[in-house]
Amino acid sequence: MKPYTRADRVSGLIQETLADILRKSIKDPRLASVLITKIRMTADLKLAKIYYVTAGQVADRESTAEGFKKASGFIRRALGKELDLRYIPDLHFLYDASIDYGIHMNQILSQLDHES
């Protein structure tokens, strides 16, 4: 049994290429402080869920989501030019709340530590 599936390998390749595209080709200031945390691919490689975080507040998250919505066609075409895939997956950009949750849990634990 293989340790990694094709979907895992393709998602890693897409993550590297997407980071390059965001850094070099996208000029939208709403996407300037975005970090791609992970990409989940379906087994048939037709859908990619792209999880990201931003350095800003909640309002920045909303504007970043709008920026991704507007740039998704350009990003998909750029991925098509860079990657040698039969199909370029549909891209769904989702905010990754796990980092916020981790910060919140850390605050709770430190409050409990100070109380005891």
Backbone as CSV, one residue per row, in Angstrom:
resi,resn,N_x,N_y,N_z,CA_x,CA_y,CA_z,C_x,C_y,C_z
1,MET,0.834,-1.173,0.000,0.000,0.000,0.000,0.886,1.246,0.000
2,LYS,0.538,2.211,-0.827,1.318,3.438,-0.931,1.060,4.333,0.278
3,PRO,2.111,4.997,0.786,1.902,5.862,1.947,1.110,7.129,1.620
4,TYR,1.181,7.582,0.379,0.462,8.789,-0.014,-0.360,8.495,-1.259
5,THR,-1.543,9.061,-1.309,-2.390,8.874,-2.484,-2.017,9.916,-3.537
6,ARG,-2.515,9.721,-4.727,-2.277,10.692,-5.795,-2.865,12.048,-5.410
7,ALA,-4.018,12.027,-4.763,-4.643,13.287,-4.332,-3.723,14.047,-3.371
8,ASP,-3.028,13.333,-2.493,-2.087,13.991,-1.571,-0.932,14.612,-2.335
9,ARG,-0.401,13.891,-3.309,0.730,14.418,-4.075,0.313,15.621,-4.913
10,VAL,-0.860,15.548,-5.534,-1.342,16.661,-6.351,-1.649,17.868,-5.475
11,SER,-2.207,17.657,-4.299,-2.511,18.795,-3.419,-1.226,19.480,-2.975
12,GLY,-0.171,18.736,-2.712,1.111,19.354,-2.371,1.676,20.169,-3.521
13,LEU,1.552,19.633,-4.730,2.018,20.345,-5.918,1.210,21.620,-6.146
14,ILE,-0.096,21.534,-5.967,-0.953,22.708,-6.122,-0.611,23.749,-5.057
15,GLN,-0.340,23.311,-3.834,-0.022,24.260,-2.761,1.258,25.030,-3.080
16,GLU,2.286,24.344,-3.559,3.530,25.022,-3.913,3.316,26.012,-5.061
17,THR,2.606,25.572,-6.086,2.373,26.414,-7.253,1.490,27.600,-6.903
18,LEU,0.464,27.370,-6.095,-0.435,28.447,-5.692,0.303,29.497,-4.855
19,ALA,1.200,29.062,-3.990,1.990,30.016,-3.206,2.834,30.892,-4.130
20,ASP,3.412,30.300,-5.166,4.177,31.080,-6.153,3.289,32.076,-6.887
21,ILE,2.119,31.627,-7.289,1.192,32.500,-8.022,0.768,33.673,-7.141
22,LEU,0.445,33.397,-5.884,0.027,34.472,-4.973,1.154,35.462,-4.734
23,ARG,2.371,34.967,-4.650,3.507,35.839,-4.372,3.918,36.663,-5.585
24,LYS,3.886,36.064,-6.779,4.441,36.716,-7.957,3.411,37.370,-8.876
25,SER,2.236,36.773,-9.027,1.319,37.210,-10.081,0.101,37.978,-9.597
26,ILE,-0.341,37.744,-8.396,-1.549,38.392,-7.891,-1.176,39.740,-7.298
27,LYS,-1.806,40.787,-7.793,-1.520,42.147,-7.317,-2.609,42.693,-6.393
28,ASP,-3.623,41.897,-6.118,-4.737,42.323,-5.269,-4.256,42.493,-3.831
29,PRO,-4.381,43.693,-3.252,-3.901,43.898,-1.877,-4.674,43.083,-0.843
30,ARG,-5.883,42.641,-1.172,-6.650,41.826,-0.238,-6.013,40.455,-0.044
31,LEU,-5.195,40.031,-1.010,-4.569,38.713,-0.932,-3.089,38.793,-0.573
32,ALA,-2.643,39.951,-0.136,-1.216,40.150,0.147,-0.751,39.402,1.393
33,SER,-1.582,39.312,2.412,-1.164,38.690,3.676,-1.797,37.315,3.881
34,VAL,-1.936,36.556,2.813,-2.582,35.248,2.877,-1.527,34.152,2.953
35,LEU,-1.793,33.164,3.801,-0.943,31.988,3.901,-1.819,30.759,3.671
36,ILE,-1.436,29.927,2.719,-2.174,28.696,2.433,-1.727,27.657,3.451
37,THR,-2.670,27.132,4.243,-2.312,26.179,5.284,-2.407,24.734,4.821
38,LYS,-3.436,24.406,4.046,-3.554,23.037,3.538,-4.504,23.010,2.361
39,ILE,-4.407,21.933,1.611,-5.298,21.719,0.480,-5.814,20.288,0.575
40,ARG,-7.107,20.137,0.491,-7.749,18.821,0.492,-8.330,18.572,-0.897
41,MET,-7.942,17.473,-1.488,-8.421,17.108,-2.824,-9.390,15.940,-2.708
42,THR,-10.383,15.916,-3.589,-11.222,14.736,-3.688,-10.424,13.648,-4.396
43,ALA,-10.847,12.412,-4.257,-10.114,11.287,-4.836,-10.065,11.357,-6.360
44,ASP,-11.103,11.937,-6.980,-11.117,12.038,-8.449,-10.397,13.286,-8.966
45,LEU,-9.804,14.073,-8.065,-9.018,15.270,-8.387,-9.828,16.356,-9.093
46,LYS,-11.129,16.377,-8.882,-11.981,17.381,-9.536,-12.250,18.588,-8.652
47,LEU,-12.018,18.478,-7.351,-12.306,19.563,-6.420,-11.150,19.727,-5.443
48,ALA,-10.724,20.953,-5.263,-9.674,21.267,-4.286,-10.233,22.275,-3.293
49,LYS,-10.238,21.901,-2.026,-10.609,22.826,-0.962,-9.309,23.416,-0.430
50,ILE,-9.171,24.721,-0.586,-7.940,25.415,-0.227,-8.200,26.200,1.056
51,TYR,-7.477,25.843,2.115,-7.628,26.489,3.404,-6.532,27.533,3.565
52,TYR,-6.913,28.710,4.048,-5.975,29.815,4.182,-6.191,30.545,5.497
53,VAL,-5.190,31.301,5.907,-5.304,32.197,7.056,-4.832,33.576,6.626
54,THR,-5.299,34.588,7.356,-4.873,35.962,7.111,-4.285,36.519,8.401
55,ALA,-3.535,37.583,8.256,-2.903,38.199,9.419,-3.808,39.239,10.068
56,GLY,-4.964,39.509,9.480,-5.789,40.610,9.954,-6.983,40.192,10.781
57,GLN,-7.934,41.109,10.872,-9.145,40.941,11.654,-10.230,40.244,10.838
58,VAL,-11.417,40.139,11.426,-12.540,39.479,10.764,-12.916,40.204,9.473
59,ALA,-12.874,41.536,9.464,-13.196,42.293,8.252,-12.207,41.958,7.137
60,ASP,-10.947,41.740,7.497,-9.948,41.342,6.510,-10.263,39.970,5.938
61,ARG,-10.793,39.084,6.749,-11.159,37.746,6.270,-12.237,37.833,5.201
62,GLU,-13.206,38.703,5.428,-14.293,38.849,4.454,-13.773,39.441,3.147
63,SER,-12.917,40.433,3.243,-12.376,41.030,2.026,-11.439,40.057,1.319
64,THR,-10.728,39.232,2.082,-9.870,38.212,1.478,-10.712,37.182,0.731
65,ALA,-11.842,36.793,1.315,-12.735,35.850,0.635,-13.242,36.447,-0.676
66,GLU,-13.568,37.728,-0.671,-13.995,38.398,-1.908,-12.854,38.457,-2.924
67,GLY,-11.642,38.700,-2.437,-10.484,38.725,-3.322,-10.251,37.382,-3.991
68,PHE,-10.388,36.298,-3.219,-10.236,34.964,-3.800,-11.352,34.661,-4.796
69,LYS,-12.559,35.120,-4.472,-13.685,34.896,-5.384,-13.431,35.580,-6.727
70,LYS,-12.917,36.794,-6.660,-12.652,37.544,-7.883,-11.471,36.965,-8.664
71,ALA,-10.448,36.481,-7.973,-9.229,36.009,-8.634,-9.242,34.515,-8.948
72,SER,-10.298,33.794,-8.607,-10.281,32.337,-8.756,-10.113,31.896,-10.211
73,GLY,-10.707,32.591,-11.150,-10.539,32.239,-12.561,-9.102,32.410,-13.014
74,PHE,-8.490,33.530,-12.638,-7.090,33.765,-12.980,-6.192,32.709,-12.345
75,ILE,-6.453,32.392,-11.079,-5.636,31.403,-10.373,-5.768,30.041,-11.033
76,ARG,-6.966,29.678,-11.414,-7.187,28.374,-12.055,-6.460,28.295,-13.399
77,ARG,-6.514,29.377,-14.191,-5.784,29.396,-15.474,-4.284,29.327,-15.250
78,ALA,-3.791,30.045,-14.257,-2.351,30.029,-13.960,-1.906,28.642,-13.503
79,LEU,-2.733,27.971,-12.710,-2.418,26.599,-12.307,-2.389,25.678,-13.521
80,GLY,-3.321,25.889,-14.447,-3.363,25.077,-15.661,-2.114,25.224,-16.502
81,LYS,-1.568,26.431,-16.541,-0.337,26.653,-17.310,0.871,26.006,-16.636
82,GLU,0.895,25.998,-15.310,2.053,25.505,-14.573,2.053,23.997,-14.351
83,LEU,0.875,23.409,-14.208,0.779,21.994,-13.851,0.431,21.149,-15.068
84,ASP,0.954,19.954,-15.085,0.680,19.019,-16.180,-0.388,18.028,-15.717
85,LEU,-1.618,18.524,-15.595,-2.738,17.689,-15.163,-3.784,17.624,-16.266
86,ARG,-4.483,16.524,-16.318,-5.547,16.382,-17.313,-6.673,17.373,-17.026
87,TYR,-7.055,17.478,-15.761,-8.102,18.405,-15.341,-7.553,19.297,-14.237
88,ILE,-7.848,20.564,-14.329,-7.539,21.473,-13.225,-8.777,21.474,-12.332
89,PRO,-8.611,21.189,-11.059,-9.784,21.068,-10.181,-10.490,22.398,-9.965
90,ASP,-11.763,22.294,-9.609,-12.492,23.472,-9.152,-11.884,23.890,-7.819
91,LEU,-11.743,25.176,-7.617,-11.089,25.687,-6.420,-12.111,26.301,-5.480
92,HIS,-12.121,25.838,-4.247,-12.973,26.408,-3.206,-12.060,26.902,-2.096
93,PHE,-12.102,28.201,-1.836,-11.245,28.814,-0.831,-12.018,28.941,0.477
94,LEU,-11.442,28.396,1.547,-12.091,28.376,2.850,-11.134,28.906,3.911
95,TYR,-11.657,29.719,4.818,-10.830,30.229,5.907,-10.543,29.094,6.889
96,ASP,-9.298,28.951,7.307,-8.879,27.907,8.241,-8.950,28.460,9.656
97,ALA,-9.968,28.050,10.394,-10.187,28.568,11.745,-9.400,27.801,12.792
98,SER,-8.643,26.792,12.413,-7.932,25.980,13.401,-6.879,26.784,14.160
99,ILE,-6.238,27.735,13.521,-5.235,28.552,14.212,-5.913,29.452,15.242
100,ASP,-7.043,30.051,14.873,-7.802,30.864,15.830,-8.255,30.021,17.020
101,TYR,-8.691,28.797,16.743,-9.128,27.895,17.803,-7.962,27.550,18.723
102,GLY,-6.790,27.316,18.157,-5.605,27.021,18.958,-5.222,28.191,19.853
103,ILE,-5.297,29.401,19.330,-5.002,30.598,20.127,-6.009,30.732,21.266
104,HIS,-7.278,30.495,20.954,-8.335,30.570,21.960,-8.099,29.536,23.070
105,MET,-7.755,28.310,22.697,-7.513,27.265,23.693,-6.285,27.607,24.542
106,ASN,-5.275,28.188,23.937,-4.083,28.596,24.671,-4.423,29.668,25.705
107,GLN,-5.294,30.616,25.342,-5.724,31.649,26.280,-6.485,31.043,27.452
108,ILE,-7.347,30.077,27.182,-8.105,29.418,28.245,-7.166,28.683,29.188
109,LEU,-6.200,27.966,28.621,-5.259,27.225,29.455,-4.403,28.164,30.306
110,SER,-3.995,29.286,29.745,-3.191,30.213,30.549,-4.040,30.866,31.647
111,GLN,-5.326,31.115,31.390,-6.213,31.639,32.431,-6.371,30.623,33.556
112,LEU,-6.535,29.360,33.198,-6.647,28.311,34.217,-5.353,28.191,35.007
113,ASP,-4.232,28.355,34.353,-2.936,28.266,35.032,-2.774,29.420,36.022
114,HIS,-3.226,30.617,35.652,-3.109,31.780,36.551,-4.074,31.676,37.725
115,GLU,-5.222,31.023,37.531,-6.194,30.885,38.602,-5.763,29.879,39.658
116,SER,-4.950,28.908,39.270,-4.568,27.883,40.256,-3.282,28.180,40.971
